[in-house]
Amino acid sequence: MLGVILNKKEVQEVEYMLKREMEELLLDMSDPRIDEVVKKAMEEKYQIVFKIYKRFVPPKETMKYVLNKRNTQ
């Protein structure tokens, strides 16, 4: 386990980067041209990024990024 001390500005930047990464992954997972095997790997990455994101924001903020099959199709 690692610990990191961040100031408020750094926390905002990390939140922004995580949101952008999740949005990119959602967009790519909805692309019909991408193979299902690749989409599965992207979904696994999304879950990891989402778990990190949950540590930075209140639970209410995470609701719009909860992954369900509707978001990926």
PDB file of N, CA, C and O in Angstrom:
ATOM      1  N   MET A   1       0.846  -1.176   0.000  1.00  0.00           N
ATOM      2  CA  MET A   1       0.000   0.000   0.000  1.00  0.00           C
ATOM      3  C   MET A   1       0.886   1.232   0.000  1.00  0.00           C
ATOM      4  O   MET A   1       1.905   1.281   0.689  1.00  0.00           O
ATOM      5  N   LEU A   2       0.493   2.212  -0.770  1.00  0.00           N
ATOM      6  CA  LEU A   2       1.230   3.469  -0.852  1.00  0.00           C
ATOM      7  C   LEU A   2       0.373   4.604  -0.324  1.00  0.00           C
ATOM      8  O   LEU A   2      -0.855   4.548  -0.390  1.00  0.00           O
ATOM      9  N   GLY A   3       1.007   5.612   0.188  1.00  0.00           N
ATOM     10  CA  GLY A   3       0.311   6.814   0.637  1.00  0.00           C
ATOM     11  C   GLY A   3       0.841   8.014  -0.123  1.00  0.00           C
ATOM     12  O   GLY A   3       2.019   8.072  -0.477  1.00  0.00           O
ATOM     13  N   VAL A   4      -0.041   8.971  -0.368  1.00  0.00           N
ATOM     14  CA  VAL A   4       0.354  10.176  -1.091  1.00  0.00           C
ATOM     15  C   VAL A   4      -0.303  11.371  -0.410  1.00  0.00           C
ATOM     16  O   VAL A   4      -1.477  11.314  -0.042  1.00  0.00           O
ATOM     17  N   ILE A   5       0.438  12.428  -0.248  1.00  0.00           N
ATOM     18  CA  ILE A   5      -0.124  13.661   0.286  1.00  0.00           C
ATOM     19  C   ILE A   5      -0.250  14.637  -0.878  1.00  0.00           C
ATOM     20  O   ILE A   5       0.729  14.968  -1.546  1.00  0.00           O
ATOM     21  N   LEU A   6      -1.479  15.086  -1.102  1.00  0.00           N
ATOM     22  CA  LEU A   6      -1.756  16.007  -2.198  1.00  0.00           C
ATOM     23  C   LEU A   6      -2.443  17.254  -1.664  1.00  0.00           C
ATOM     24  O   LEU A   6      -3.230  17.184  -0.720  1.00  0.00           O
ATOM     25  N   ASN A   7      -2.140  18.393  -2.274  1.00  0.00           N
ATOM     26  CA  ASN A   7      -2.881  19.588  -1.902  1.00  0.00           C
ATOM     27  C   ASN A   7      -4.186  19.641  -2.707  1.00  0.00           C
ATOM     28  O   ASN A   7      -4.397  18.812  -3.592  1.00  0.00           O
ATOM     29  N   LYS A   8      -5.046  20.590  -2.413  1.00  0.00           N
ATOM     30  CA  LYS A   8      -6.368  20.663  -3.034  1.00  0.00           C
ATOM     31  C   LYS A   8      -6.278  20.767  -4.557  1.00  0.00           C
ATOM     32  O   LYS A   8      -7.049  20.118  -5.264  1.00  0.00           O
ATOM     33  N   LYS A   9      -5.369  21.554  -5.058  1.00  0.00           N
ATOM     34  CA  LYS A   9      -5.208  21.725  -6.510  1.00  0.00           C
ATOM     35  C   LYS A   9      -4.787  20.405  -7.163  1.00  0.00           C
ATOM     36  O   LYS A   9      -5.282  20.055  -8.235  1.00  0.00           O
ATOM     37  N   GLU A  10      -3.885  19.686  -6.527  1.00  0.00           N
ATOM     38  CA  GLU A  10      -3.435  18.400  -7.055  1.00  0.00           C
ATOM     39  C   GLU A  10      -4.559  17.370  -7.050  1.00  0.00           C
ATOM     40  O   GLU A  10      -4.677  16.573  -7.980  1.00  0.00           O
ATOM     41  N   VAL A  11      -5.386  17.386  -6.003  1.00  0.00           N
ATOM     42  CA  VAL A  11      -6.526  16.477  -5.941  1.00  0.00           C
ATOM     43  C   VAL A  11      -7.482  16.765  -7.094  1.00  0.00           C
ATOM     44  O   VAL A  11      -7.976  15.837  -7.736  1.00  0.00           O
ATOM     45  N   GLN A  12      -7.746  18.038  -7.359  1.00  0.00           N
ATOM     46  CA  GLN A  12      -8.625  18.416  -8.471  1.00  0.00           C
ATOM     47  C   GLN A  12      -8.056  17.939  -9.800  1.00  0.00           C
ATOM     48  O   GLN A  12      -8.801  17.484 -10.668  1.00  0.00           O
ATOM     49  N   GLU A  13      -6.761  18.040  -9.960  1.00  0.00           N
ATOM     50  CA  GLU A  13      -6.120  17.604 -11.203  1.00  0.00           C
ATOM     51  C   GLU A  13      -6.215  16.087 -11.366  1.00  0.00           C
ATOM     52  O   GLU A  13      -6.480  15.598 -12.464  1.00  0.00           O
ATOM     53  N   VAL A  14      -6.002  15.349 -10.289  1.00  0.00           N
ATOM     54  CA  VAL A  14      -6.118  13.896 -10.343  1.00  0.00           C
ATOM     55  C   VAL A  14      -7.557  13.500 -10.683  1.00  0.00           C
ATOM     56  O   VAL A  14      -7.777  12.617 -11.512  1.00  0.00           O
ATOM     57  N   GLU A  15      -8.530  14.144 -10.052  1.00  0.00           N
ATOM     58  CA  GLU A  15      -9.937  13.877 -10.370  1.00  0.00           C
ATOM     59  C   GLU A  15     -10.215  14.122 -11.847  1.00  0.00           C
ATOM     60  O   GLU A  15     -10.871  13.313 -12.504  1.00  0.00           O
ATOM     61  N   TYR A  16      -9.720  15.229 -12.360  1.00  0.00           N
ATOM     62  CA  TYR A  16      -9.924  15.562 -13.763  1.00  0.00           C
ATOM     63  C   TYR A  16      -9.302  14.502 -14.682  1.00  0.00           C
ATOM     64  O   TYR A  16      -9.930  14.073 -15.650  1.00  0.00           O
ATOM     65  N   MET A  17      -8.091  14.089 -14.383  1.00  0.00           N
ATOM     66  CA  MET A  17      -7.416  13.090 -15.216  1.00  0.00           C
ATOM     67  C   MET A  17      -8.153  11.751 -15.183  1.00  0.00           C
ATOM     68  O   MET A  17      -8.290  11.085 -16.209  1.00  0.00           O
ATOM     69  N   LEU A  18      -8.622  11.366 -14.007  1.00  0.00           N
ATOM     70  CA  LEU A  18      -9.353  10.101 -13.897  1.00  0.00           C
ATOM     71  C   LEU A  18     -10.677  10.162 -14.661  1.00  0.00           C
ATOM     72  O   LEU A  18     -11.051   9.204 -15.339  1.00  0.00           O
ATOM     73  N   LYS A  19     -11.385  11.289 -14.548  1.00  0.00           N
ATOM     74  CA  LYS A  19     -12.643  11.445 -15.293  1.00  0.00           C
ATOM     75  C   LYS A  19     -12.408  11.368 -16.789  1.00  0.00           C
ATOM     76  O   LYS A  19     -13.145  10.692 -17.508  1.00  0.00           O
ATOM     77  N   ARG A  20     -11.389  12.056 -17.252  1.00  0.00           N
ATOM     78  CA  ARG A  20     -11.079  12.045 -18.693  1.00  0.00           C
ATOM     79  C   ARG A  20     -10.752  10.632 -19.168  1.00  0.00           C
ATOM     80  O   ARG A  20     -11.190  10.217 -20.241  1.00  0.00           O
ATOM     81  N   GLU A  21      -9.989   9.902 -18.379  1.00  0.00           N
ATOM     82  CA  GLU A  21      -9.629   8.530 -18.753  1.00  0.00           C
ATOM     83  C   GLU A  21     -10.877   7.646 -18.808  1.00  0.00           C
ATOM     84  O   GLU A  21     -11.033   6.846 -19.730  1.00  0.00           O
ATOM     85  N   MET A  22     -11.757   7.791 -17.827  1.00  0.00           N
ATOM     86  CA  MET A  22     -12.981   6.984 -17.833  1.00  0.00           C
ATOM     87  C   MET A  22     -13.877   7.353 -19.013  1.00  0.00           C
ATOM     88  O   MET A  22     -14.476   6.475 -19.635  1.00  0.00           O
ATOM     89  N   GLU A  23     -13.972   8.631 -19.322  1.00  0.00           N
ATOM     90  CA  GLU A  23     -14.786   9.060 -20.471  1.00  0.00           C
ATOM     91  C   GLU A  23     -14.226   8.524 -21.782  1.00  0.00           C
ATOM     92  O   GLU A  23     -14.978   8.097 -22.658  1.00  0.00           O
ATOM     93  N   GLU A  24     -12.912   8.547 -21.913  1.00  0.00           N
ATOM     94  CA  GLU A  24     -12.271   7.995 -23.118  1.00  0.00           C
ATOM     95  C   GLU A  24     -12.547   6.498 -23.236  1.00  0.00           C
ATOM     96  O   GLU A  24     -12.862   6.000 -24.317  1.00  0.00           O
ATOM     97  N   LEU A  25     -12.427   5.797 -22.134  1.00  0.00           N
ATOM     98  CA  LEU A  25     -12.673   4.353 -22.154  1.00  0.00           C
ATOM     99  C   LEU A  25     -14.133   4.051 -22.496  1.00  0.00           C
ATOM    100  O   LEU A  25     -14.411   3.136 -23.270  1.00  0.00           O
ATOM    101  N   LEU A  26     -15.061   4.811 -21.927  1.00  0.00           N
ATOM    102  CA  LEU A  26     -16.484   4.606 -22.243  1.00  0.00           C
ATOM    103  C   LEU A  26     -16.746   4.839 -23.723  1.00  0.00           C
ATOM    104  O   LEU A  26     -17.478   4.084 -24.362  1.00  0.00           O
ATOM    105  N   LEU A  27     -16.144   5.887 -24.256  1.00  0.00           N
ATOM    106  CA  LEU A  27     -16.321   6.191 -25.674  1.00  0.00           C
ATOM    107  C   LEU A  27     -15.761   5.057 -26.540  1.00  0.00           C
ATOM    108  O   LEU A  27     -16.411   4.615 -27.488  1.00  0.00           O
ATOM    109  N   ASP A  28     -14.572   4.599 -26.214  1.00  0.00           N
ATOM    110  CA  ASP A  28     -13.957   3.527 -26.989  1.00  0.00           C
ATOM    111  C   ASP A  28     -14.716   2.204 -26.854  1.00  0.00           C
ATOM    112  O   ASP A  28     -14.809   1.445 -27.818  1.00  0.00           O
ATOM    113  N   MET A  29     -15.256   1.927 -25.668  1.00  0.00           N
ATOM    114  CA  MET A  29     -15.993   0.687 -25.479  1.00  0.00           C
ATOM    115  C   MET A  29     -17.312   0.677 -26.243  1.00  0.00           C
ATOM    116  O   MET A  29     -17.863  -0.390 -26.517  1.00  0.00           O
ATOM    117  N   SER A  30     -17.814   1.839 -26.583  1.00  0.00           N
ATOM    118  CA  SER A  30     -19.062   1.901 -27.352  1.00  0.00           C
ATOM    119  C   SER A  30     -18.809   1.860 -28.860  1.00  0.00           C
ATOM    120  O   SER A  30     -19.759   1.837 -29.642  1.00  0.00           O
ATOM    121  N   ASP A  31     -17.560   1.851 -29.271  1.00  0.00           N
ATOM    122  CA  ASP A  31     -17.201   1.816 -30.693  1.00  0.00           C
ATOM    123  C   ASP A  31     -17.354   0.390 -31.231  1.00  0.00           C
ATOM    124  O   ASP A  31     -16.665  -0.519 -30.769  1.00  0.00           O
ATOM    125  N   PRO A  32     -18.248   0.188 -32.200  1.00  0.00           N
ATOM    126  CA  PRO A  32     -18.473  -1.169 -32.713  1.00  0.00           C
ATOM    127  C   PRO A  32     -17.288  -1.741 -33.506  1.00  0.00           C
ATOM    128  O   PRO A  32     -17.237  -2.946 -33.754  1.00  0.00           O
ATOM    129  N   ARG A  33     -16.358  -0.905 -33.894  1.00  0.00           N
ATOM    130  CA  ARG A  33     -15.207  -1.377 -34.676  1.00  0.00           C
ATOM    131  C   ARG A  33     -14.155  -2.062 -33.816  1.00  0.00           C
ATOM    132  O   ARG A  33     -13.280  -2.751 -34.340  1.00  0.00           O
ATOM    133  N   ILE A  34     -14.231  -1.881 -32.512  1.00  0.00           N
ATOM    134  CA  ILE A  34     -13.232  -2.452 -31.608  1.00  0.00           C
ATOM    135  C   ILE A  34     -13.633  -3.879 -31.230  1.00  0.00           C
ATOM    136  O   ILE A  34     -14.784  -4.147 -30.884  1.00  0.00           O
ATOM    137  N   ASP A  35     -12.669  -4.772 -31.304  1.00  0.00           N
ATOM    138  CA  ASP A  35     -12.871  -6.192 -31.024  1.00  0.00           C
ATOM    139  C   ASP A  35     -13.296  -6.410 -29.567  1.00  0.00           C
ATOM    140  O   ASP A  35     -12.908  -5.652 -28.677  1.00  0.00           O
ATOM    141  N   GLU A  36     -14.086  -7.440 -29.343  1.00  0.00           N
ATOM    142  CA  GLU A  36     -14.612  -7.740 -28.006  1.00  0.00           C
ATOM    143  C   GLU A  36     -13.507  -8.058 -26.995  1.00  0.00           C
ATOM    144  O   GLU A  36     -13.634  -7.731 -25.815  1.00  0.00           O
ATOM    145  N   VAL A  37     -12.448  -8.680 -27.444  1.00  0.00           N
ATOM    146  CA  VAL A  37     -11.329  -9.002 -26.539  1.00  0.00           C
ATOM    147  C   VAL A  37     -10.694  -7.700 -26.033  1.00  0.00           C
ATOM    148  O   VAL A  37     -10.367  -7.577 -24.852  1.00  0.00           O
ATOM    149  N   VAL A  38     -10.530  -6.752 -26.925  1.00  0.00           N
ATOM    150  CA  VAL A  38      -9.957  -5.457 -26.555  1.00  0.00           C
ATOM    151  C   VAL A  38     -10.915  -4.721 -25.626  1.00  0.00           C
ATOM    152  O   VAL A  38     -10.487  -4.097 -24.655  1.00  0.00           O
ATOM    153  N   LYS A  39     -12.200  -4.791 -25.920  1.00  0.00           N
ATOM    154  CA  LYS A  39     -13.200  -4.137 -25.069  1.00  0.00           C
ATOM    155  C   LYS A  39     -13.180  -4.715 -23.659  1.00  0.00           C
ATOM    156  O   LYS A  39     -13.352  -3.984 -22.683  1.00  0.00           O
ATOM    157  N   LYS A  40     -12.973  -6.007 -23.551  1.00  0.00           N
ATOM    158  CA  LYS A  40     -12.902  -6.649 -22.236  1.00  0.00           C
ATOM    159  C   LYS A  40     -11.709  -6.107 -21.447  1.00  0.00           C
ATOM    160  O   LYS A  40     -11.831  -5.832 -20.254  1.00  0.00           O
ATOM    161  N   ALA A  41     -10.574  -5.955 -22.093  1.00  0.00           N
ATOM    162  CA  ALA A  41      -9.391  -5.394 -21.437  1.00  0.00           C
ATOM    163  C   ALA A  41      -9.643  -3.941 -21.030  1.00  0.00           C
ATOM    164  O   ALA A  41      -9.202  -3.503 -19.967  1.00  0.00           O
ATOM    165  N   MET A  42     -10.346  -3.206 -21.872  1.00  0.00           N
ATOM    166  CA  MET A  42     -10.676  -1.819 -21.564  1.00  0.00           C
ATOM    167  C   MET A  42     -11.629  -1.741 -20.368  1.00  0.00           C
ATOM    168  O   MET A  42     -11.520  -0.842 -19.534  1.00  0.00           O
ATOM    169  N   GLU A  43     -12.546  -2.676 -20.297  1.00  0.00           N
ATOM    170  CA  GLU A  43     -13.481  -2.720 -19.180  1.00  0.00           C
ATOM    171  C   GLU A  43     -12.744  -2.995 -17.869  1.00  0.00           C
ATOM    172  O   GLU A  43     -13.071  -2.411 -16.836  1.00  0.00           O
ATOM    173  N   GLU A  44     -11.761  -3.874 -17.911  1.00  0.00           N
ATOM    174  CA  GLU A  44     -10.958  -4.155 -16.719  1.00  0.00           C
ATOM    175  C   GLU A  44     -10.183  -2.913 -16.288  1.00  0.00           C
ATOM    176  O   GLU A  44     -10.105  -2.606 -15.099  1.00  0.00           O
ATOM    177  N   LYS A  45      -9.615  -2.205 -17.250  1.00  0.00           N
ATOM    178  CA  LYS A  45      -8.893  -0.974 -16.944  1.00  0.00           C
ATOM    179  C   LYS A  45      -9.847   0.068 -16.365  1.00  0.00           C
ATOM    180  O   LYS A  45      -9.499   0.780 -15.423  1.00  0.00           O
ATOM    181  N   TYR A  46     -11.047   0.155 -16.930  1.00  0.00           N
ATOM    182  CA  TYR A  46     -12.041   1.101 -16.447  1.00  0.00           C
ATOM    183  C   TYR A  46     -12.347   0.842 -14.971  1.00  0.00           C
ATOM    184  O   TYR A  46     -12.429   1.775 -14.172  1.00  0.00           O
ATOM    185  N   GLN A  47     -12.513  -0.428 -14.621  1.00  0.00           N
ATOM    186  CA  GLN A  47     -12.826  -0.767 -13.229  1.00  0.00           C
ATOM    187  C   GLN A  47     -11.698  -0.332 -12.286  1.00  0.00           C
ATOM    188  O   GLN A  47     -11.965   0.131 -11.178  1.00  0.00           O
ATOM    189  N   ILE A  48     -10.472  -0.475 -12.708  1.00  0.00           N
ATOM    190  CA  ILE A  48      -9.332  -0.053 -11.884  1.00  0.00           C
ATOM    191  C   ILE A  48      -9.332   1.456 -11.711  1.00  0.00           C
ATOM    192  O   ILE A  48      -9.176   1.956 -10.597  1.00  0.00           O
ATOM    193  N   VAL A  49      -9.505   2.181 -12.807  1.00  0.00           N
ATOM    194  CA  VAL A  49      -9.521   3.648 -12.752  1.00  0.00           C
ATOM    195  C   VAL A  49     -10.697   4.129 -11.902  1.00  0.00           C
ATOM    196  O   VAL A  49     -10.561   5.070 -11.120  1.00  0.00           O
ATOM    197  N   PHE A  50     -11.844   3.480 -12.059  1.00  0.00           N
ATOM    198  CA  PHE A  50     -13.027   3.858 -11.287  1.00  0.00           C
ATOM    199  C   PHE A  50     -12.798   3.672  -9.790  1.00  0.00           C
ATOM    200  O   PHE A  50     -13.214   4.512  -8.992  1.00  0.00           O
ATOM    201  N   LYS A  51     -12.147   2.591  -9.405  1.00  0.00           N
ATOM    202  CA  LYS A  51     -11.861   2.362  -7.985  1.00  0.00           C
ATOM    203  C   LYS A  51     -10.950   3.454  -7.421  1.00  0.00           C
ATOM    204  O   LYS A  51     -11.120   3.879  -6.278  1.00  0.00           O
ATOM    205  N   ILE A  52     -10.001   3.899  -8.207  1.00  0.00           N
ATOM    206  CA  ILE A  52      -9.133   4.998  -7.776  1.00  0.00           C
ATOM    207  C   ILE A  52      -9.954   6.282  -7.664  1.00  0.00           C
ATOM    208  O   ILE A  52      -9.823   7.025  -6.691  1.00  0.00           O
ATOM    209  N   TYR A  53     -10.798   6.537  -8.659  1.00  0.00           N
ATOM    210  CA  TYR A  53     -11.638   7.732  -8.670  1.00  0.00           C
ATOM    211  C   TYR A  53     -12.532   7.792  -7.435  1.00  0.00           C
ATOM    212  O   TYR A  53     -12.723   8.860  -6.853  1.00  0.00           O
ATOM    213  N   LYS A  54     -13.079   6.645  -7.037  1.00  0.00           N
ATOM    214  CA  LYS A  54     -13.967   6.598  -5.867  1.00  0.00           C
ATOM    215  C   LYS A  54     -13.273   7.069  -4.598  1.00  0.00           C
ATOM    216  O   LYS A  54     -13.942   7.517  -3.667  1.00  0.00           O
ATOM    217  N   ARG A  55     -11.974   6.981  -4.541  1.00  0.00           N
ATOM    218  CA  ARG A  55     -11.236   7.410  -3.350  1.00  0.00           C
ATOM    219  C   ARG A  55     -11.105   8.925  -3.261  1.00  0.00           C
ATOM    220  O   ARG A  55     -10.780   9.461  -2.202  1.00  0.00           O
ATOM    221  N   PHE A  56     -11.356   9.617  -4.373  1.00  0.00           N
ATOM    222  CA  PHE A  56     -11.168  11.058  -4.412  1.00  0.00           C
ATOM    223  C   PHE A  56     -12.466  11.859  -4.323  1.00  0.00           C
ATOM    224  O   PHE A  56     -12.427  13.048  -4.006  1.00  0.00           O
ATOM    225  N   VAL A  57     -13.596  11.245  -4.592  1.00  0.00           N
ATOM    226  CA  VAL A  57     -14.847  12.002  -4.664  1.00  0.00           C
ATOM    227  C   VAL A  57     -15.920  11.394  -3.765  1.00  0.00           C
ATOM    228  O   VAL A  57     -15.826  10.229  -3.378  1.00  0.00           O
ATOM    229  N   PRO A  58     -16.944  12.189  -3.432  1.00  0.00           N
ATOM    230  CA  PRO A  58     -18.058  11.654  -2.645  1.00  0.00           C
ATOM    231  C   PRO A  58     -18.841  10.608  -3.450  1.00  0.00           C
ATOM    232  O   PRO A  58     -18.830  10.636  -4.680  1.00  0.00           O
ATOM    233  N   PRO A  59     -19.513   9.697  -2.761  1.00  0.00           N
ATOM    234  CA  PRO A  59     -20.267   8.635  -3.461  1.00  0.00           C
ATOM    235  C   PRO A  59     -21.261   9.157  -4.507  1.00  0.00           C
ATOM    236  O   PRO A  59     -21.453   8.524  -5.545  1.00  0.00           O
ATOM    237  N   LYS A  60     -21.880  10.279  -4.244  1.00  0.00           N
ATOM    238  CA  LYS A  60     -22.848  10.845  -5.190  1.00  0.00           C
ATOM    239  C   LYS A  60     -22.196  11.159  -6.543  1.00  0.00           C
ATOM    240  O   LYS A  60     -22.818  11.003  -7.594  1.00  0.00           O
ATOM    241  N   GLU A  61     -20.946  11.600  -6.502  1.00  0.00           N
ATOM    242  CA  GLU A  61     -20.223  11.940  -7.732  1.00  0.00           C
ATOM    243  C   GLU A  61     -19.890  10.711  -8.575  1.00  0.00           C
ATOM    244  O   GLU A  61     -19.739  10.812  -9.793  1.00  0.00           O
ATOM    245  N   THR A  62     -19.776   9.557  -7.932  1.00  0.00           N
ATOM    246  CA  THR A  62     -19.383   8.353  -8.665  1.00  0.00           C
ATOM    247  C   THR A  62     -20.531   7.733  -9.457  1.00  0.00           C
ATOM    248  O   THR A  62     -20.298   6.935 -10.365  1.00  0.00           O
ATOM    249  N   MET A  63     -21.756   8.093  -9.122  1.00  0.00           N
ATOM    250  CA  MET A  63     -22.917   7.440  -9.732  1.00  0.00           C
ATOM    251  C   MET A  63     -22.948   7.549 -11.255  1.00  0.00           C
ATOM    252  O   MET A  63     -23.360   6.606 -11.929  1.00  0.00           O
ATOM    253  N   LYS A  64     -22.524   8.672 -11.801  1.00  0.00           N
ATOM    254  CA  LYS A  64     -22.587   8.809 -13.255  1.00  0.00           C
ATOM    255  C   LYS A  64     -21.499   8.016 -13.979  1.00  0.00           C
ATOM    256  O   LYS A  64     -21.530   7.888 -15.203  1.00  0.00           O
ATOM    257  N   TYR A  65     -20.543   7.490 -13.224  1.00  0.00           N
ATOM    258  CA  TYR A  65     -19.478   6.703 -13.837  1.00  0.00           C
ATOM    259  C   TYR A  65     -19.584   5.213 -13.539  1.00  0.00           C
ATOM    260  O   TYR A  65     -18.709   4.437 -13.924  1.00  0.00           O
ATOM    261  N   VAL A  66     -20.651   4.809 -12.854  1.00  0.00           N
ATOM    262  CA  VAL A  66     -20.851   3.380 -12.595  1.00  0.00           C
ATOM    263  C   VAL A  66     -21.016   2.686 -13.939  1.00  0.00           C
ATOM    264  O   VAL A  66     -21.860   3.063 -14.751  1.00  0.00           O
ATOM    265  N   LEU A  67     -20.207   1.682 -14.155  1.00  0.00           N
ATOM    266  CA  LEU A  67     -20.225   0.974 -15.443  1.00  0.00           C
ATOM    267  C   LEU A  67     -21.346  -0.056 -15.465  1.00  0.00           C
ATOM    268  O   LEU A  67     -21.463  -0.898 -14.575  1.00  0.00           O
ATOM    269  N   ASN A  68     -22.154   0.032 -16.494  1.00  0.00           N
ATOM    270  CA  ASN A  68     -23.154  -1.007 -16.737  1.00  0.00           C
ATOM    271  C   ASN A  68     -23.146  -1.281 -18.234  1.00  0.00           C
ATOM    272  O   ASN A  68     -22.557  -0.525 -19.006  1.00  0.00           O
ATOM    273  N   LYS A  69     -23.780  -2.330 -18.629  1.00  0.00           N
ATOM    274  CA  LYS A  69     -23.739  -2.744 -20.034  1.00  0.00           C
ATOM    275  C   LYS A  69     -24.324  -1.689 -20.964  1.00  0.00           C
ATOM    276  O   LYS A  69     -23.937  -1.612 -22.130  1.00  0.00           O
ATOM    277  N   ARG A  70     -25.259  -0.868 -20.461  1.00  0.00           N
ATOM    278  CA  ARG A  70     -25.854   0.177 -21.281  1.00  0.00           C
ATOM    279  C   ARG A  70     -24.787   1.198 -21.715  1.00  0.00           C
ATOM    280  O   ARG A  70     -24.835   1.706 -22.835  1.00  0.00           O
ATOM    281  N   ASN A  71     -23.839   1.491 -20.838  1.00  0.00           N
ATOM    282  CA  ASN A  71     -22.779   2.452 -21.153  1.00  0.00           C
ATOM    283  C   ASN A  71     -21.802   1.930 -22.203  1.00  0.00           C
ATOM    284  O   ASN A  71     -21.168   2.720 -22.902  1.00  0.00           O
ATOM    285  N   THR A  72     -21.677   0.638 -22.320  1.00  0.00           N
ATOM    286  CA  THR A  72     -20.652   0.082 -23.201  1.00  0.00           C
ATOM    287  C   THR A  72     -21.195  -0.376 -24.544  1.00  0.00           C
ATOM    288  O   THR A  72     -20.426  -0.839 -25.387  1.00  0.00           O
ATOM    289  N   GLN A  73     -22.474  -0.263 -24.763  1.00  0.00           N
ATOM    290  CA  GLN A  73     -23.027  -0.720 -26.040  1.00  0.00           C
ATOM    291  C   GLN A  73     -23.452   0.427 -26.906  1.00  0.00           C
ATOM    292  O   GLN A  73     -23.939   0.215 -28.016  1.00  0.00           O
TER     293      GLN A  73
END
